[in-house]
Amino acid sequence: MILFVNACVREKSRTKRLAQALLAKLEGEVVSVNLEDICFDVTDEAYLKKRDRLIAEGAFDDDMFALARQFAQADTIVIAAPYWDLSFPAKLKQYIEAINVLGVTFEYTPEGFPKGLCKANKLYYVMTAGGNYVPEEFGFGYIKALAQNFYGISDVELIKAIGLDIAGADAEAILEDCLYREG
Ligand SMILES: Cc1cc2nc3c(=O)[nH]c(=O)nc-3n(C[C@H](O)[C@H](O)[C@H](O)COP(=O)(O)O)c2cc1C
């Protein structure tokens, strides 16, 4: 199962377009999670207490962990997120808070290091940015660190098209070039 985590917002999202071109090339059933359709719980103290209790009870079949179970079971993961404020939309962070569940997507070794429990062997991160100042540490770099160190997914690939909103830029040509490089 290919899990498509869609953090795109705009109807004519260019990030989504790149992701869809990628998905068309991958083999397997695609299950989409559209983050804009999800009303995430507020991660307040009551939420954390409930989560801790369920984890302590081993009640991993609770609805609270449905997104985490789905993520852990995917064979391939495709995350599509526009570059926002040097990072990605807040909904993607909310999704990460929902799926980072001890005992479902990761566990800790006795030495205190996270160890992945996810089945996927590949994660693609698709993004587009308006400008050309696109440091990776708060967006792709963060997702890559999570994938490799928490989820146990070592193969992480970035697909990106940047500079799309610069005055005079031929956004269409930049996107086409990115699609061509994708193969
Ligand atoms: C809220 C918001 C924040 C943005 N922040 C940045 C930014 O920090 N750097 C940048 O280069 N572009 C930024 N952009 C421009 C988007 O990255 C760019 O338009 C992108 O291609 C949008 O993707 P989409 O077509 O999939 O919606 C921002 C756009 C929005 C709406």
PDBQT file of the ligand as one rigid body, heavy atoms in Angstrom, charges set to zero:
ROOT
HETATM    1  C1  LIG A 201       1.590  30.663   3.868  1.00  0.00    +0.000 C 
HETATM    2  C2  LIG A 201       2.665  30.613   2.816  1.00  0.00    +0.000 A 
HETATM    3  C3  LIG A 201       3.996  30.657   3.194  1.00  0.00    +0.000 A 
HETATM    4  C4  LIG A 201       5.015  30.600   2.228  1.00  0.00    +0.000 A 
HETATM    5  N1  LIG A 201       6.315  30.632   2.634  1.00  0.00    +0.000 NA
HETATM    6  C5  LIG A 201       7.309  30.559   1.699  1.00  0.00    +0.000 A 
HETATM    7  C6  LIG A 201       8.696  30.567   2.104  1.00  0.00    +0.000 A 
HETATM    8  O1  LIG A 201       9.035  30.641   3.287  1.00  0.00    +0.000 OA
HETATM    9  N2  LIG A 201       9.632  30.474   1.132  1.00  0.00    +0.000 N 
HETATM   10  C7  LIG A 201       9.320  30.374  -0.203  1.00  0.00    +0.000 A 
HETATM   11  O2  LIG A 201      10.222  30.253  -1.033  1.00  0.00    +0.000 OA
HETATM   12  N3  LIG A 201       8.015  30.345  -0.610  1.00  0.00    +0.000 NA
HETATM   13  C8  LIG A 201       7.014  30.432   0.319  1.00  0.00    +0.000 A 
HETATM   14  N4  LIG A 201       5.693  30.402  -0.086  1.00  0.00    +0.000 N 
HETATM   15  C9  LIG A 201       5.380  30.189  -1.517  1.00  0.00    +0.000 C 
HETATM   16  C10 LIG A 201       5.067  28.713  -1.788  1.00  0.00    +0.000 C 
HETATM   17  O3  LIG A 201       6.120  27.882  -1.332  1.00  0.00    +0.000 OA
HETATM   18  C11 LIG A 201       4.904  28.422  -3.289  1.00  0.00    +0.000 C 
HETATM   19  O4  LIG A 201       3.931  29.270  -3.857  1.00  0.00    +0.000 OA
HETATM   20  C12 LIG A 201       4.544  26.952  -3.501  1.00  0.00    +0.000 C 
HETATM   21  O5  LIG A 201       4.808  26.588  -4.836  1.00  0.00    +0.000 OA
HETATM   22  C13 LIG A 201       3.081  26.674  -3.160  1.00  0.00    +0.000 C 
HETATM   23  O6  LIG A 201       2.785  25.338  -3.441  1.00  0.00    +0.000 OA
HETATM   24  P1  LIG A 201       1.377  24.880  -4.055  1.00  0.00    +0.000 P 
HETATM   25  O7  LIG A 201       1.309  25.366  -5.489  1.00  0.00    +0.000 OA
HETATM   26  O8  LIG A 201       1.445  23.389  -3.963  1.00  0.00    +0.000 OA
HETATM   27  O9  LIG A 201       0.302  25.471  -3.194  1.00  0.00    +0.000 OA
HETATM   28  C14 LIG A 201       4.674  30.496   0.854  1.00  0.00    +0.000 A 
HETATM   29  C15 LIG A 201       3.322  30.433   0.488  1.00  0.00    +0.000 A 
HETATM   30  C16 LIG A 201       2.317  30.509   1.441  1.00  0.00    +0.000 A 
HETATM   31  C17 LIG A 201       0.877  30.450   1.008  1.00  0.00    +0.000 C 
ENDROOT
TORSDOF 0
